Every structure is written in structure tokens, then in C-alpha cells.
Amino acid sequence: MANEGRNVDENGFWLLTEADLDALEVGAAIYGTGGGGNAYIGKLRAREVLRAGYPLKVQPLESVKDSDRVISIGGIGAPVVAYERIREGREGVRTIRALEERLGISVDSVACEEIGGSNSMEPLIDAALLGLPVVDGDGMGRAFPEMQMTTWAIYGHRSTPSAMCDPHGNIVIFEHAISELWHERMARACVVSQGGASTLAAAPMTGAFVKKVAIPNSYTKAIALGHAVLEAQRNHDDPIEKILQMEGGKRLFTGKIHDLKRHLMGGFVRGEAILAGLDGHQGEEASILIQNENLIFKRNGVIEAVVPDLIIVLDIDTGTAISTEMLRYGQRVAILALPCHPLLRTPEALEVIGPKAFGFDDVTYRPLSHVHGEV
């Protein structure tokens, strides 16, 4: 991670500013593909921590020592609950401390479970309160709805023992899970009993493992993307075109939301958004299938983008992302698709995060420009 023009400390860690948080809010919401929690609320929390005198430090991935103990952390539950219910603020700190006590260790740095949405902010908040840095990489390069859908888990990390805490201070230790999927199932059942949204820290990883399987430079990229969108807005340029240029994506559809089916089930927001075409797509219809995040995009019944590639709903005028819990009837939107990182396209990754993992057995993932088929 180059540090030109950035404020760094004596260790070479990037010290984020409030302007960087504004940019991260925008960039992380784009990478969130509709999920990951409301980035604006996450930004407000991070900003208050920064204003209280706690530095928000991002550590270059290459400077992580092989022997370092790194704990990944993130929110778990339904984004709509996290949007409506105020956090206590130190849930993540309690989870990390619980794991340190349980394992008899000290953590060297914190990792981001998913760079998308508010989950980009959670590690910064918790690490700052603990005086630790956050590594410049994450386990998804976007957002996914389930915990086993990280590069950490896909490439061999066992997430238990793990710790989960709710806003009331209740802490649950998951001592052992026979698989990452069972860990997800147990944690999901527990988060429902805790009100639908909590914070979870997974078992520590070695620095060597993190450097090998992290989606690299997640914070660098998200903040740079956010700054570019904000600059385009100030200059009255097209922010959507700027996103496409930086990410190598494609614009799939321009339309208006004319029907929305969305419900909370089992700790997830599930549903479908139906869009009527505008501008060059007048007379066409599109839909997006949702499970916390946007999973499949269809135009006139034909699939044009599918998970793990990123499907993003943007406000047509500002280029800012609209998360699934904020979708409303009548919104004028642009639908973009961005290619996922190569670590998410391997056969072992597609077993966990491809369309079949979400129950779409008749859909085969193909790289973005070649996706086609019908559900």
C-alpha cells in the first residue's frame, strides 16, 4: 500500500481522517452489493470514535508478520435490524477480549470479515478502541450473507472458538463446530434470539495465512473509489461512469423500482426487487433476487449477472449505492455488475459462494461477460 499523501504513524500505518471515512462510506456501500449493514450508520460510529481521540489505523498487508495473531470481526444478522436498532458500541471489543481470555493470547491486529457496507467500519471501531490496526484486506472483497462465505473459511481456517456479543452485553462462546456451515447455523440461531443483529469475532488466524488468502488492499480500494465518486459529484461529472472505469464493470440496466417483495426470515432479509426500464431500457423489465445482498440480476427473464460477481443498485443521479433495506417503490436506479476477485472464482470458492450455494441449482456461474441462462 503506497502512502503518498497519507498521514502515517511511526509504524507506517495509515491514519484515517474524517474525509477518508466519508469516502469509505461510499466505497464500502458500493462493494456491499446491497448488504453488509448501513454504511452511513457505521461511519457515524467510526467518526465518534475518531473524535474521541482513538486513531483509526490501517496496516499494509505486506507488513503483517507471519507469526501475528489476527482476528476477523463483523456484524451478523439482518441489515434492517442493524439499521433500526442502536448499538451499544463496544460489542466487538467484548468479543475480542472474550477470545483472548478463552485462548490465553493477545491479538496483534484485526481483520475485516467483509469490506461491504457497515462491516467495513466495525473492525476500525473495535481495533481503535483496543489500540490495534486493521489489516488492509478482507475475507470477501464485497459482502455475503453467511459467515462460511469468506476466503478465510474457504481456504482452510476454522472459525471456532468464536465469540458473539449483542448490544445488551450478552456474550456467547461457540467452542467447536464440526464445519464452517454448522458454525453459521448455530450463530444464526443465536443471533435471532439476541434480536436479529450482533457482532462476532472468529478464532485468530496467523499473519502468514491472512497474507495468503485475504482479498488484498480492500480499504485502499474502497476509500479511493469513494473519493472518486465524491469528486465526480462535486465536479458534476458522471459518478457511475467513474465507478465503471475504476472497477472494470458494466452497466446492466436503468429503471425504476415498481414492485418490492422483502421479508425477514431466519436472520436474513430475503426478497425480490422488480424494475421497469427507463431511458434505453424503456419497455423492458428486470429483477434482482436478494438474500441480504443482491444475488442474481435478470433482464426480461434472462440472467445477466450472478453471485459471486457484484450486483449493485445505484441512485441514478448521485451514483451512491442503495442497500437492500433502503430500497423503496419509485426509486430511479442504475444496476451495475462488477467482476469479483479471482480468489472468489476458484472451484472451491464457487462451492461455497456460487449460485448453487444459495439454492439456485439450475444456474451455473460464468465470468461476468459470459453469464446467461434462466431461473
Secondary structure, 3 states (H helix, E strand, C coil): CCCCCCCECCCCCEECCHHHHHHHHHHHHHHCCCCCCCHHHHHHHHHHHHHCCCCCEEECHHHCCCCCEEEEEEEEECHHHHHHCCCCCCHHHHHHHHHHHHHCCCCCEEEECCCCHHHHCHHHHHHHHHCCCEEEEECCCCCCCCCCCCHHHHCCCCCCCEEEECCCCCEEEECCCCCHHHHHHHHHHHHHHCCCEEEEECCCEEHHHHHHHCEECHHHHHHHHHHHHHHHHHCCCCHHHHHHHHHCCEEEEEEEEEEEEEEEECCEEEEEEEEEECHHHCCCEEEEEEECCEEEEEECCEEEEECCCEEEEEECCCCCECCHHHCCCCCEEEEEEECCCHHHCCHHHHHHHCHHHHCCCCCCCCCHHHCCCCC
